[in-house]
């Protein structure tokens, strides 16, 4: 399981970097999303995956008797997913607006000369 | 010592923002609420600073969970000083926005978002939990995205794409660093991380994690190879927004760098060298960028980058003296940079342009305002006895003591280029005769006296703070020295948080 996740993280990071380096805005966005997902899985992996051991102390004990699945990484990932959901939603709308304005998906077309109306 | 009132500043801004949402599209009410909210924020920040200055570090455990397990808020002198400066900058920007921001932007929720941004800034300064710091950073960037794009002009959206991409990337790097750090130590509390990190046997892994934090915060604070998003986006939003961004957002990155690299990671020789190289390159590239810009806000954007290097260099020297200088510079910089962008907004009101070639003759038309602006830009350049002069003396002393000659040279070049571009700015905008072939659009003239006051008073307020910092440098030095001692000697912080 761990090994599988390690490869998955590697592929996601690599694909993310590749897409971010492309000139297309949509690919930039997809790259950022893959990057974020790779990070989430990395946190999940680093929190030591334990199967079938919920972090609940038995009724007769005061402390944990066995190793247990750490709930904190999952809480972190949940927070990170929600945040990246919001950011991605904003980014999609922004890129759609930019596309409507400059009629191009190319990041190099973003350099219109300075204008003076604020 | 536990004091549950330290998050007052956060709550006040949250409450203000929510109240303003109730008064959606009632722009007059929103303006009054905004200034009132910022005023209460300022009062509460002064109270916090006063209390921390007299009683030492205050903490608050969220939901009463004990320190390493729950989220903890910590107000040490560094945090409370920055909260105070944020409050001063906040109230100035809020007053300026009342006339400096168009009604169309206010209708789409400029003020609530501004207060959410202020809330995020205060939270980031006060938190003592590294993941909570990440969450506050996200609050800051999502608010700043909205502020940057509000209005939807072409240039704004184009700037926002770069800003958005780089900032989301920075957050991802930061999050990766947090994930690895948690995997290594099993803790997220900064004080407990400070104890756990030196115990890790594989210090190479710690150094790699530190690099993730450096890249994440480096993008946010616009350090040398990662600063390109700043000059290509900060000139696009309205000046009041740019003032908040220029004065405070990059400084949150600096704050986080100082916090993380003094408390959690202790830089080794390689890290210090990296910081010095980054500082030198940031100063030089920022300074040379400023040389060729004609738009005054682009010029100021490059000056932000240039002066970020001064503070990073102070961190790279890593002596108490150097950090004192860097903290003093941070205090001075927040005031002056916010003010510079407000001034840019005022100039735009006076002349309807921000292009140096099209400007001119402001001194002849408005001598009093020009004099006020002169005080601010003299502080920026560091003419003694104004505020930019003293921190540079400290940085000089520290870099001579550590024999970092490149950094000395960079400070010199940075200061001289700043002087040159500011002299050019002064001559072009204020002394030069107004161009004949350009039509001057003087919006300022037609405003009522009250509205004129709303534009000038915030600049006056911040200029007087700058003058106070300069003339009363002894007090600021005392505060900076105490901050620097607190940063270098982490035991009191850890004791205050963990209670042992």
HADDOCK unambig.tbl for C-alpha pairs under 7 A between the chains (distance, minus, plus):
assign (segid A and resid 32 and name CA) (segid B and resid 169 and name CA) 6.83 0.50 0.50
assign (segid A and resid 36 and name CA) (segid B and resid 172 and name CA) 6.03 0.50 0.50
assign (segid A and resid 39 and name CA) (segid B and resid 176 and name CA) 5.61 0.50 0.50
assign (segid A and resid 43 and name CA) (segid B and resid 179 and name CA) 4.69 0.50 0.50
assign (segid A and resid 43 and name CA) (segid B and resid 180 and name CA) 6.98 0.50 0.50
assign (segid A and resid 46 and name CA) (segid B and resid 179 and name CA) 6.93 0.50 0.50
assign (segid A and resid 46 and name CA) (segid B and resid 180 and name CA) 6.63 0.50 0.50
assign (segid A and resid 46 and name CA) (segid B and resid 183 and name CA) 4.66 0.50 0.50
assign (segid A and resid 47 and name CA) (segid B and resid 183 and name CA) 5.50 0.50 0.50
assign (segid A and resid 87 and name CA) (segid B and resid 142 and name CA) 6.81 0.50 0.50
assign (segid A and resid 98 and name CA) (segid B and resid 157 and name CA) 6.21 0.50 0.50
assign (segid A and resid 98 and name CA) (segid B and resid 158 and name CA) 6.94 0.50 0.50
assign (segid A and resid 101 and name CA) (segid B and resid 154 and name CA) 6.75 0.50 0.50
assign (segid A and resid 110 and name CA) (segid B and resid 158 and name CA) 5.60 0.50 0.50
assign (segid A and resid 116 and name CA) (segid B and resid 353 and name CA) 6.48 0.50 0.50
assign (segid A and resid 118 and name CA) (segid B and resid 238 and name CA) 6.02 0.50 0.50
